[in-house]
Amino acid sequence: MAWTQAAVPAAGLPQGRSGEKRALPLWQRVWQARSLYMLIIPTFGLLLVFSYYPVGSALYHAFTIWDGNYSRFVGLLQFERMLADPYFIASVINMVRLLIFYVGINLTVPLVTAVLIFHLPSDRAQYWYRVLFTLPLVVPGVVTVLLWRWMYDPYGGINALLRAVGLASLAMDGLQPRSWLGSSSTALYAIMFAGFPWVGSINMLIYLAGLQAIPNELLDAAAVDGATGVQRFWRVEVPMIMGQIKLIFIMTIITQLQNFQDVLIFTNGGPGQSTFVPGLVLYHSAFYYSKMGYASAIGVFLFVVIFILTAINMKFVQSSIEYTPEG
């Protein structure tokens, strides 16, 4: 007797009149996988408590006057205060300057470094350069910021270097050594310069991984067609790593809009309003002045800005791999 798949009913699955399999009800499928659901419940519970609950609380309290205990619903009052707050307005201007600078840096310097490593003829040399650029990741970011803060001290490394190369006039502010972080005209630019030469290890490795994923056939075809190094970079390599460029663009926006730790360590927002960023205004409002509702409103503002910029990037930036012509 010839056995067929249709002749043997699947164990545990109800059969219809024609012998077709009939799906179990949802509650039965959940019950059969109950052990898996029990294992995932603790993780999901922690996610609800420490991730989703704070988000929901911030969204609600952004429309209240809240000091951490007492809250009173006031509608859009906190957002009106935010738009009239000179510290917040100054922080937004500083944030835009920092964002433009870091987006430009993160989209160029690590990419150039990754391209140079990718085109090294020796695989061994590529490996060791990857190792050397990865080593700084083991150093905590706070240590780097503290080191640069010492460099910017009036008697620190920057002024000593300027004097050593014969630029002592730049190291002096009148009769006093220049305080790079103590002047409103230089503090923000000093924060930008910190981290020179700005070769972010993570960004460089992301770019390098994208370059290594490019099929060799494309690079060989470009070489056969007589493409120079610059032409190959713009016409083959950049279009093929547009996905990595999109990722780093989004990561830079999210990181810089949320970041305030560096400014807190460098200047704590001073002198005056020259280095305030929205995240630092949020921090001061919440933990210095107990204006939790106002801090929540700033957090919602940052969330909306990040969401809009990410949506625009996802819609208009596409790589050659992601793009699929219609039809």
C-alpha positions, 0 to 999 in steps of 0.5 A: 500500500502506498503511503502518502503525506495526506494519508497520515494525520499529524499527531495532535492536530484535528482533521477536517472532512477533507483531511486538512490540518486545522489550527489549534485555538490560541489558548491551546497553543499558549498552553502547550508553550506555557513553559516558554512563556513562563521563562520570558515573563521575568524578562518582560516584567523587568522591561515593563518596570525599567523601560516602558513605565518610565516612558509612560510616566514621562509622557504623562508628567510632561503635562503636569506640575510635579516635584516627584511626589505631588502632581497637578495636571496643567496641560501644555503649560510646561511646554510654554515655559520651555519655549520661554526659558532662555536657558533652554533656547540657548541649549537648543542652539548649542545642541544644533551646533554640536549635532551638525559638527558631530554628524559631519565628523562621524560620517567622514573621519571614521569612514576615511580611516576604514577605507584606508585600512580596507585597502591595505594590501596586507591582511595581517596589517589590517588585523593589527590596525583593527586591534589598535583602533579597538583598544581605546574602547576599554578606557571608560569615556569619563577618563577621556573627558577628565584627561581633556579637561586637564588639557584645557586647564590654564596650566594644562597640556594645550597651553604648554603645547602652544608655548612649545611650538612658538604660539605663546600668544594663543596660550595667553588671555591678556596677562593670564594663561588662557582658560579654554573652558572658562571663556564663553567664546571658546568653551563650546569649541573646546568641547567639540575639539575634545577627542581629536582626531575623532576616529570613533572605534565603533563607527570605524568598525561599522564602516569597515564591516560594510566595506568588507561585505562588498562583493569582490566582483564589483571591485574587480569590475570597477578596476577593469573599467579603469576606475581610479581610487576616488571614482571607486570610492564614490561610485561603488563603495559609498553606495554599497555602505549607505546602510552603515552610513544611515545607521551611524547617522541615526546613532549620532543623532540619538547619542548627541541629543541625549548626551549631557555627561560630557558637558556636565564634566567639562563645564556644567553648562557654563560659563553662563549659558554658553555650553548648556544642552537640553539634556543638561537643562533636563538634569538640572531641572529634575535634580537641582530644582525638583521640577520633574514635570518640566524635565519630563516635558524636555524629555518628550521634546527630545523624543519627538525630535529624535523620532522625526529625524530618524523617520526622515533618515529612514525614508530618504536615505537608502543603500544600493542593497536596500533599494528594490525597483518597483515592478 
